[in-house]
Amino acid sequence: MKHLTLDPSKRIPLLREDAKGGLVQERKPPEPKSIKGRYGPASGSGAEDASVFFIGTATTILEWQGIRILTDPNFLHAGDHVHLGPGVTAERLTNPAVDLHDLPPLDVILLSHYHADHFDQLVEKSLHRDFPIITTPHAKGCLTSSEYKTEDDGGPFRAIHALDAFASMMLDIPDGQGPNEGEETSEGNENRGEKGEKKKRKTRIKITGMPGKHVPPGPLSIVNDLLGAVPPTNGWMLELGYGPGEKGGEEEGEEEEGEEQESEDDTAKTGYRIYISGDTLFVDELKKIPEWLKQQRVDLMLLHLGGTTIPSPKMPLLMVTMDAEQGLRLMRLVDPDVTIPIHYDDYDMFLTPLDDFKKVIEEGKLEDKVVYLDRGEQFRFKVRGGLSASPSSVL
């Protein structure tokens, strides 16, 4: 498995302009409009040590142990347009909760696919070419191509890591705040090495590509494969947890920030599992996810909805993301503890409003399994296995 070291003390600038001074600008994280937990407002007790901040569309900031992950960056404003394929454009109807140039320091981007409503033209032009991005093989080919990326617009990207479905990458976080082996955890147990000595555990996030399809199987899919009109897409499974460490908290050797490494040390105990559906329809490939999980729990699902239609809702020839009914089917298939719907009203090609999803959730008596976030709101949660009295590191 590939490993990627993310060190918050050695962050690569997110934007090209930030690199001009040689330092990452320390902008403050956005202040959430409100903070929610599993059953309503977050407790405020400091028990939650991780968070999801909803910016808009499929754009979120996931934070844990000082690491910030940005998903599907889209920062256009109401009235801006994106190109989504031959003859297909879409207009943004909303504004993001945070502007691109106001983002706090970040560590890595998760990009589900190379579509402008997930990686817009402003983002593509502005990003530092060495900022790490994890994405699909198709998107990597597009972003690293010298044929399409000229020096005038920044040139090709140089730190793209591709994952296909069910391929994984481990994010290693040096000096994470995870408990030493031998310290009491939130579960009340102690962790010690074989001889009883305290050992610093590695803080880790395992990223695994999940299957997804923008185009339903059949003749249209065959035509799309030939034309390349709608790009391949991934979902993601993020497993937040801890791996074994060295005595005294020192690790063997050093890795450069953002450098991909081969390693046989792939062990990690998962304390929280997040599934991000990506832009997909409910297709048979998704049924492989429970098989892959092997009855392991999913704590949180970020569900891409919207019933996106192309070329437009006025001429809905093809649906390319889940509508309310399909979203409900995926909830029942994966059975997450909490679902947060995203990607539902930001562009004019979204045919299915959030109210449709709320209706099927109410009819299915699943209201206690869903948390609704407006742009600018935050969901906080606790990763199992952390220190029982550890401070919160949320946004």
HELIX and SHEET records of a PDB file:
HELIX    1   1 PRO A    8  LYS A   10  5                                   3    
HELIX    2   2 GLU A   17  GLY A   21  5                                   5    
HELIX    3   3 LEU A  100  ASP A  102  5                                   3    
HELIX    4   4 GLN A  121  SER A  126  1                                   6    
HELIX    5   5 PRO A  137  LEU A  143  1                                   7    
HELIX    6   6 GLU A  151  ASP A  153  5                                   3    
HELIX    7   7 PRO A  219  LEU A  227  1                                   9    
HELIX    8   8 ASP A  284  LYS A  287  5                                   4    
HELIX    9   9 LYS A  288  LEU A  293  1                                   6    
HELIX   10  10 ALA A  324  VAL A  334  1                                  11    
HELIX   11  11 LEU A  354  GLU A  363  1                                  10    
HELIX   12  12 GLU A  367  LYS A  369  5                                   3    
SHEET    1   A 8 GLU A 260  GLU A 262  0                                        
SHEET    2   A 8 LYS A   2  THR A   5 -1                                        
SHEET    3   A 8 SER A 168  ILE A 173  1                                        
SHEET    4   A 8 LYS A 202  MET A 210 -1                                        
SHEET    5   A 8 GLY A 235  GLY A 243 -1                                        
SHEET    6   A 8 LYS A 269  ILE A 276 -1                                        
SHEET    7   A 8 LEU A 300  HIS A 304  1                                        
SHEET    8   A 8 VAL A 338  ILE A 342  1                                        
SHEET    1   B 9 GLY A  40  PRO A  41  0                                        
SHEET    2   B 9 ILE A  35  GLY A  37 -1                                        
SHEET    3   B 9 GLN A 378  PHE A 381  1                                        
SHEET    4   B 9 ALA A  50  GLY A  56 -1                                        
SHEET    5   B 9 THR A  59  TRP A  64 -1                                        
SHEET    6   B 9 ILE A  67  THR A  71 -1                                        
SHEET    7   B 9 VAL A 108  LEU A 110  1                                        
SHEET    8   B 9 ILE A 133  THR A 135  1                                        
SHEET    9   B 9 ILE A 160  ALA A 162  1                                        
SHEET    1   C 2 HIS A  81  GLY A  85  0                                        
SHEET    2   C 2 VAL A  88  GLU A  91 -1                                        
SHEET    1   D 2 ASN A 180  GLU A 181  0                                        
SHEET    2   D 2 LYS A 199  LYS A 200 -1                                        
SHEET    1   E 2 THR A 309  SER A 312  0                                        
SHEET    2   E 2 MET A 315  MET A 319 -1                                        
END                                                                             
